[in-house]
């Protein structure tokens, strides 16, 4: 804990900085020491694991063997471990070497035929030294086991205190599957659990048989045909399980089994390195000390001083804590054990509390400090608490107890904060003694000067506007005479403008029911009321605008129907059967600018046009009409399709300030040659159905109308055959929110393919299948079909 004494005392900034500098330096040294210790421990565990994997000796025998080799080679133990991991050379044992215990394999030489395994295990062991977590361990194993045993996934489970298994590392499986199998309850039929209980590997090599015995991991289980589950370490002391999953079938070979058993022994050593304490042992205290603290009431901790070589106390470590001990950060009980005072609460350096600890250690007399305020910042949030601390020596350490205070002034500050944030203030009127007390915020709410005499209860209506005086005065009279509480809004006039207030009050009555005291609060609701009035005005404006838009839609709809009369049934044009569909958008209230034209020209040819004007409403409909009749007139008087598009582009550029664009397909059909010539301006391509095949026509070049003053338009020709079907359409048929146009084109092609025969081939059936959802845009479709020979004869 840190301290800020009450009253504050002079502090030496240089002493604080020196203390903090010593903390930082000590922490850096400790980090380096722990890093070296972890690296040394990891290398030693790996070297021991390699010898155990190769010879089957015990961990103690492996450690003795490494120490003996280091001594004979005049090397350090760490150097010998690296030599063992790097090469594993055969060791010539002197005659004086002690004989291994009966039943224990000697670490001095490897069994015959394990040279290849030794090389593989050496590479694995060197790589395992670098891993820092079970998850990295699984990934490292998979890199090696892919080639050595054909492994495709690795899973590491640890035994949980309640008896189940928890996934602590994996590689080769996706996160979703890992989340599904993260915990396994203690139940039968789990291969990993079976391996742990028996202390022997489980080889799952026949999927049909294995799935009747075990609950197999995978979705589906056939993803991995063979599996191996090995206990870590082998035997009754197993606390983890290694799983190797393969997609290929067939049993594990003897070499693969031997390698996996050796790898399991390596993993057992590495996992022990992970489990070793990272911060050192918190003092030389027996579990009995913590047990005593567990039984103590109140907040108490046991501190052990950490001294420099000179004997000076540099910090304290928490070695025991009671369950009710809670620090300012919310850490409780044993969560505090092992932490250092200056590391957790650095601003305590140089404070009277720190000096009191030193005084208690030096004199042996308990230290009892004055109440002090702790202040710190956690995640940019200020933390404040008030404590009284007592420290008593216990051997070489200190037993520290404390009491956390919650003074009245803090409660008052909280109440003031609530009133300020809520823009309200409380008020009390004693009807017997005529004593009045107001909060400071009450003056601000009522627009009065702080410090002046508060207003009597019966005079409070005089502050309100004349039209609000009556209701407030009546509510106060009912409260004083009958004790009826009230909640009354009223307004007051201030130099800043009219304020909207609300007063809530109730009475405290004597035993006979007579009101003797009134308490309540007054709140400023000006901002809320202003927002409500603005919302009402906005809703009124929206309703007015909606009415205007609906009127515009009705006018545009009538105009559209007048300009685009829809035929009630299919028509014949130049020997072609033509069906038209126009469906307005279901979303929005505007009318769109989609349009069509299907007319017979004076020379008995046919003109087909489908266009889409950007935007909605009257302007879009007017532009649509202009384009429709202009295009028809140009082509009827002999203009080419590309020439007509170029002129229409100029028309849009010079109308309405060039702010309108449109897309269009123009098609001219010659019945004598059965040739359809067509051009387009930024429009979706026509769709052709011929002999059951559905495809989109390759579009000739052409920019949308009104986009540029120098467009280039091209045209193409298509010879129609009997039975051909051609669809010209606007983008509302294929567009959907959140979907690309390619997906819309594919959906249209598939729908046409499904509805290409009989009655199902009608345009209505096609549109019903394509437009099941709400339409956000208008849809216009021209369905052009060339009849078969027999159909034309029948018509004739």
N, C-alpha and C positions, 0 to 999 in steps of 0.2 A: 504494500500500500504506500501511497505517497501522502504527503501531508502539507497542509497550508495552515499554520497555527493561527489561533484566535486569541489575542490580537496578533497581527503579523509582526515578525521580528526581522531584523536586518540579516541579510544573507550575503555570503561572499560568493559572487558569481564565479570567480576563478576556482573556488573549491568545488562548486557544482560541476563545472566543465571538466575538472581533473577527475572527479569521481566517475562521470559519464564516460570519459575517455578510457579510464581503466576498465569499465564494464565492456566497452566495445573491443578493446584489445584482448581482454580475457575471452570474450565470445569468439573472436577470430581464432585465437589459439586453440580454444576448445573444439571449434569446427575442424581445424586442421588435424588435431589429435584424433578426433572421432573418424575423420576421413581415412587417416592412416590406419587406425585400428580396424575399421571396416574392411579396408582393402587387404590388410594382413590376414584377418580372420577369414575372408572369402578365399584367398589363395590357399591358406592352410586347409580349409575345408575341402577345396577342390582336389588338392593333392592327396589328401586322405581318401577322398571318394574314389579317385582313380585306382589307388592301391587296393581299396576294398573291392572295386569292381573287377579288377584283374585277378585277385587272389582269394577273395572271399574272407579276408581276415577281419577282425573286429576293429572298431574305430580307435580303441586304445592301442592295439597292436600296430595299426597304421601310423599313429602319432609317434610311438616309440621308434618305429622303423625310420621315419623321416628324421627324427632327432639324431638317431645313430648315424645315418648317412651324412648329415650335416657335420657331425663331430668328426667322423673319419675323413671327410674331405676338407676340413678346416673352413667350413662355410657357415653362414648364418642360416637359421631355419627358413627364412623367407627365400633366400637364394636356392636352397635345396628344393623348396616347393616349386619354384619356377622351373628348375631343371627337370623335376619329375613330371610336371605338366607338359613341358616342351618336348622331351625326348623319351623319357622313361627308359634309360639305358639299363641293361642287365647288371646286377650288382654282385661283385665277387665278395662273398662274405668271408672274413677271417675265421680261423679255427676257433677263436675265443668268443664268437658271437653266440649269445644265449639261444637255446633251443626254444622254439615256439611251444606254447602249452599244448597238451594233447587235445586233439580234436579241432585245432585252429590252424588254418593254412598259413604258411609263412609268407611274409611280404617280400622276401628277398628275391624271389624269381617268379615269373609268370608261368602259368601252365602252358604246355605245348599247344601250338596252333592258335594262340591268341595274339600273335604279332599284329595281324590286321586290325583286330579289335582294339589293341592298345593304341595304334595310330589314330583310329577313329575317336576313341575316348579322349585321347590327348587333345585333339582339335575341339571336341565338345567342351572339355573342361576349361580350355583357354577362353573360349567364347562365353562360358557361363560366368567367368569372373567379372565380366563387364556388366551383367544384368543387374538391375537394381530393384526389381519387383517380381512377384510371381507371374504377372502378365508378360513382362519382358522375357522371363524364363521360358514360358510356353512358346513364345515366338521364336526364341533361339533354338529350342529343341526341334520345332517344326522344320526350320531351315536345314537341319542335319538329317532328320528322320525321313524327309521326302525322298532322298536318294538312297538311304541305307535300308529302310524297311518299307518304302512306298507309302509313308504316312501322309494323310491329307488334312488331318486336324489333330490338335492336342488340347486336352482339357485337364486342369488341375483342381481337385476338390480337397477341402480341408474338413476335418471332423469338427462339428459344432458342439458347444457344451451341452445342448439339449439332446444330442444324439444324432442329429441329421447331418447333412453335408452342405457346404457352401462353396460355390464356384469362385476361386480366387485368381484364376488365370486361364486364358484360352487363346487359341490361334487357329485360323482356318475355318471358323464358324462366324456367321453374321451376328450383329448385335442383338437382333430380335430373338434369335434362337438362344443366345446366351442369356438374355433376360428371362426367357421362359423356363430355363433350366438352372437359374442362379441358385436356388435352394431346393434340396431334396429332403423330404421328411424321413424319419427313421422307419422305413417300411420294407417288407421283403420284396424281392424281385428287382433290386437295383444292383447291377453288376459291380459298380464302384463300392457300394456298401458291403457286398459279399466279399470282395477282395480285402477290405479293411478288417472285417470280422475274422476271416480265416488266416490272414497274414500271408496268403499265397496269391499269385496272379490268376486272373480269369481270362482265358483265351476264347473269344467268341468268333468262331470260324465258319459256322453254318447258320445263315440267317433264318432259315425256316425253323430250325430247332431253337435257336437263341431267342426268337421272339415269343416262344411259348414259355420260356423260363424267366426272361428278364423284361423289364420296361426299357425299351431301346430309345436312345436319344436320337432325334432327327425328325425332320418334317419334309418328306416321309422318312421312316427308318431305313428304307432301301437306299438312301443316299450313301450310307456307308455299309458295305457288305461284311467287313470283318473289323473286329475291335479287340483291343487288349487293355485290361485294367490291372495295374500293378500297385501294391501297397508301398507307401513310403514312410519309414523304411520297412523292409520285410520283417515278418514276425508279429509278435503280440504287441509291440510298441508302435505299430503303424498309426500315424495321425493324419495322413493325407493319401490321396490316390491319384495316380497318373493314368490318363486315358489316351490311347493312340488309336485313331479311327482311320480306316482305309476304304477307298471306293472299290478297290479291286477285291475279287474273291480269292479263295484258296487259303490254306493254313499258313501260319507263321513258320518259317524254316527254323531248324535248331540254332543257326547262327543269329537269326533275327531275335529269337527268344533270349538267347544269351546276351545280345547287345542291349535289348530292352531292360533286362534285369540289371545290367551294369549301369545303364542310364538312370534307372530308378534309384540306385544307390547314390549316384552323383546328385540327383535332384534332392534327395533326403538331406544331404549335407548342405546344399545351397539354401534350402528352406530353413534349416537350423540357423544359418547366418542371418536370414531375414528376421527370425524370431528373437535374436539376441538383442539386449537393450541397446538403444541408440544414444542414450544420454547418460550412460553410466548408472551405477547403483545408487539410489538416493540415500546414502548414509549407511552406517553399519548397525541398523536397527532390526531387531527381530520382528516377526509378524505380531508378537504379543503387544508391542508398543502401539501399532495401529489399531489392534483390537481394543486396547484400553481407550484410545481416542474415539473409537466407534461407539463406546458406551457412555462417553461424556456428553452432558447437555451443553447448549450454548455454542458460541463460535470460538474455536481455539485451534491453534496450529503449533507444531514443533519446528523450530528453526535451528539449523546447524550452520555455524559461521564458516565461511570459506575464506581462508587466510592466504596471504601472499607469503613467499619465502621469508620475508622479514617478520612475519607474525602479524602483520596488520590485517584487520578484517576488511575484505574487499566486497563481500556480498554474503547473503544468507540463502540457504536452500530449504524449502519446505519439505520435511520428511514425514510428517503425519498431520492429519486434519480430522476434525470432528464432522459428522454428517451435517450439522447445522451451520457450519462455516460457509459463508457466502461473501465473495469479494465484490467490488464495485462493478466488475464486468459480468457478474452473474455466474461465475464458476463456483461450484459447490463441492464440499467434501474432498474426496480423493482426486477429483479433477485438478486440484491445486497441488497435489503431491508431486515433487520433483521440479517444480518451478523455482526460479531464482527471483529474489525480491526486486533487485534493480533491473532485471530483464523484463519483468512483468509490470513493475511500477517504477520507472526510471526517475521520476521527479522527486522521489524520497531522498535522493542524495543530498546531504548537507542540511536536512530538515531536523528540527528538535526530536522528532520520532527516531531518526537514525542515531542521533547522539544519545538518546535514552537507551536504545538497544546496547550501544557500546558501554554505557555507564553500568547497566545491569550485569554485563559480562565481566567488567573489571572489578566492580565492588561486591558482586554477589547479592546485592539488595534489589528487590523488585522495583521496576520503573512504572509509575502511573502518570500518564500524560494528560494534559488538558484537552478538552474537545477541540478537534481540528477539522477543517473542511478539505476533503480530497477533491481535486479537480484534474480532469484529464479529457482527452478527445479520443473517441473510438469511432473510426470510420467517418470522420468529419462531424460526428455528433458529440456535443459536450456532455460529460458525465460529472455529476457532482453528488457528494454524499458527506455526511458529518459523522465522525467516529470519536469514541473514547477508547484508548488502547492501554493495556497493562501487559508488561513483559516480566517474567520471573525466570531466573536461571534454573536449569535442570541439567546437571553434569556439565558438559561442554557446550550445551545448547541453551535455547530459550523457549519457554512456553508462553505464547502470546495469545491473549484473549482480547476481545473487543466488543463494543456495543455500538450499534448504529442508531443514530438519533434522527427523528423526523420532527423538528421544532415547529412551533406555531407560526413563526414568521414564514417558513416555507409553505405552510398551508395557505397563509394569507396571500403569498405571492402567486400560488396556483389559482386561488380564487380571483385575484386581480387579472391574471392572464386570461382566465375564462371570460370574465366580463369584457375585457378589451377585445378579445377575438370575436365574441358574440355580439359586441356593440350594445351591451346592456348594463344596467346598474341596479343594485338592490337598495331598498329603502325600508326603514322601520319607523312607525309612529306609535308612541305609547299614549293611549287615550286617557290614562289616569294621571300620569305625571307630566304629560305634554312634552315629553322628551322625544327628539327626532334625531335619527342618525341615518346618514346617506353614505354610500360608497362614492369615491372620487369620480368614477365613471358615470354616476347618475347625473352629476352636474353637466358633464360633456354631452350626454344624451339629450338633456332638457335645454341645452344651449345657455346654461347659466355659468357665472364666474365661480370657479372653485374657491372655497373659503367663505363665501357669503352665507347668511343664515338660510337653512333649508326651508322650503315652502311647507306651510301647514297643509294637512290632508284636505280640509274643506276649501282651501284656496287653490288647489291644484288645477281645477277646471278653468281658472282665469288665464292659464298659460295657453289653452287650446284656442283654435279658431272659433269664431262665434257659432258657426253651424255645428261644431262638435262639442260645445260646452254642455249642452243639455244632457246628452247621453252619458257623458263622463260624470257629471254632477249627480245624476240619478243613480248610477252604479255605486258611487261612493256613499250616498245616503243609505242605500239598501244594505251596504256592507256594515256601516256604523250602527244602524238601528236594528238590523235583523241578522247580521253576521253572514250575509250571502257573498260568497266569493265572486269575482268578476274577471273578465278578460275583454277589455274594451280598446278598440283602435281609435286614435284621434290624431289631429294634425296641429303643429305649432308653426309659427312664423318666425324665422331667424334671419339674420343678415345674409346667410348663405342660401336662403330660399326656404320654401315650405318643407318641413320634415314630416314623414309618416311614422308615428309611434304606436306602440302597443303597451298597455299597462295590465299586469296580472297581479292580483292581490287577494289575500284571505285574512280572516280575523282569528285571533286567539281569544277565547272566551273564558270568563270566570265560571265557577261551578254552577251558578244560576243561569248561565247562557248569555250573560251580558258581555259584549265585545270589550276587551280591555287593551288590545294591542293589534296593530295592523302591520303586516310585513308582506312585501312583494317586490316586483322589479318592473322597470320600464325599459323597453327595447326599441332601438331605432331600426325601422323596417323600410327606410327610404329607398335603399338600393333595390331591395326585393320588390317594393311596390312599383318603382320605376321600370323594372324589368317586366313586371306583369302588364303595365300599361303599354309598354313598347310591344309586348307580345300580342296584346289585343289589337293594337294598331296594325301590326304586321299581318295578323290573320284577316283583318278587314281589307287590307290592301291585296292580300292573296285571293280573297274571295272575289274582289272586284276584277283582278287580273284574270282569274279563272273564267269569270263570266265573259270577259272580252275574248279570251282565247276560244271558249266554246262557241261564241257567236262567229268568230273567224273560221272555226272548223266547219260549222254548219254552212257558211257561205262558200268556203273552199270545196266542200263536199258537193254542194249543188253545182258549182262551176265545173268541178271535175266530171260529174255525171253528164253534164251537158256537153263537155268537150270529148269525153271518152265513152260513148254509148257502147255497152257490152252486148254482143249478139247473144240471143237466148239459146242458140244451138250452133253446132259447127256449120261453117259456110264453105262454099267451093270457090276458089280463086285460081284461074289459069290451070285448071285440071288438078289442083291440089286441095286436100281437105284440111281446113284450118280451124282450130279451136283456140279460144282465148279465155284466159282466167286473170282476174285482178282481185287481190285480197288486200285490204287495207291493214295497217299495223294495229295490233290489239293494245300495245302500250303507248301512252302519250295521248295528247288530244289534238295534235296537229295532223293535217293531211299531207301526204308525201308527194313527191314529184315523179313517181314512176308512171310510164305511159307506153303505149303501143300504137302501131298503125299497120293495118293489113288491108290494102286497097288494090283494085285492078286498074292498071294504067290504060291510057287511050289506045295503045297498040296491043291490047290484050295481055301484056305482060303483068306481073304482080310485084308489088312493093311491100316488103315486110320491114318494120322498124320496131325496136325495143330500146327505150332510153330511161335514164334515171338522172333527175336533176338533184344536185346536192341541196339539202335543207328541206324545210317543211313550210306549210302555210300558204297564204295567198301568193307570195312572191314565187314560190316553187311551182304552184299551179299555173301562174301566168307565164313563167318561163317555159314550162312544159308545153303549153298551148302554142307559144311562139315557135318553138323548135319543131313541134309536130307538123304544123301547117307549112312552115317554111321548107322543111325537108321534103314533104310531099310535093310542094310546088316546084322545087328545084329539080327533082328527079323526073317529074311529069313533063317538064319543059326541055329535057334532054341533058341535064347536067350529069356528069359521071358521079359515082359514089364518092370517090376521093375528093373531087371538086366540091361536092355538096358539103362534105365534112369540113373542108377548109373554110368555106364561106360561113358555115354555122359557127365555127371557132371564132372568126372575126366578129360575128354577130354578138356572141357572149362577151368578148373582150371589150366591146364598145357599149354594152348595156349595163346599167346599174353599177357603174364605176369598176367594171371588171371583177366583181366580187363573187360571181356565180360560176360554178363549173358543172359539167354534166358528162355522163358516159352514154354511149350509143352504139348500136349495131344496125347497119343499113344493109339490106339484102334485096337484090333484083333478080327475079326469076324469069327465064325465057322458056316458055312451054314448048316451042318448036325444037329447041336443042336440049331441053331438060337440064339446063345449066343454071345454077344459082351462083351469081356473083355477089360477093359480100365484102364489106369493110367495117372497121370498128375504131372506136375512140375510147380506149381505156376501159372496155367492157368485158365481162366474163365471156369465155368462148362458147359458141353453140355446141350442143351435144347431138351426136348422130348415132342412130340405132340402125344397123344394117345387118340383116340375116342373123339376128340374135347377138351380134357384137356391138358393144357400147364403147364409144370413144369420143373425146373432145377434139374439135377441129383446131389445128394449129392457127394461132391468131396472126394475121398480117400486122405490120407495124402501125401504130397510131396512138398518139397522146390524147388524154381526155380533153374535152372541149373547154376552152376558157383558161387553160393552164399556161400557154405560151403563144407568142405572136408568130413563131416560125415552126409550126408543126409539120411533120411529114406523115402522110397517110398512104397506106398501101391497100391493095385489094387482092382477093383470091377467088378462085372458081371451084365449084363442087358440082359434079354431074350426079343428079339424083337418079336412083334406080327404083323400079317398082317395089313397094313395101318399105321404102326408107321412111324414117321418122326423124324430124329435126326439131330440137327445142331451143327457142330463143327466150332468155329469161333475165331478170334483174337479180342483183346480188342478195336481195332479201331471201331468196330461195335457198341459198347455201351458207349464209353467214349465221354464226351462233356466237354468243359472248364467250370469250376465253378459248376459242377454237380457231385454228388457222384455216385459210381458204382451201388448202390442199385437202384437209379432212372433210370440208364441206363438199368439194367436188367429188371426192371418193364416195361420200354418203349419197349424193345425187345419182351417180353412176350405178351404185348398188340398188337403189330404189327403182330406177328405170329398168334395170335388168330383171328385178323381181316382178314388175308390173308391165311386162311387154307383150302379154297375150290376152286375148278375150276381153271380157268386161273389165278384168283387173287392169287392162292396159289403158283405161280411160284416164284423162287428165285429172279428174276429181279424185280417183283412187290414188294417183301418184302424189298429189298435193296433200291428201290426208295422211299418207305415210311419212311425208317429209316435214310437215308442219304440225307435229303433235304438240309441241310446246308453244308457249306464248310468243306471238310474233312481235318483234321489236322494230320491224321495218316493213314497208309495203312490198308486195310480191306481184310481179307481172310476168305472165308466161304466154308465149305463142307456141302452140303445138302444131307443127306442119307435117303432113303425111302425104306421101305419093301412093295412091291406091295401087293394088296389084292389078294385073291384066284383067282378070275376071271381074274385079270390082268396077273397073272403068267400063267394061262392056255392059255390066248391069246398070250402071248409071246412064250409059248412053241409051 
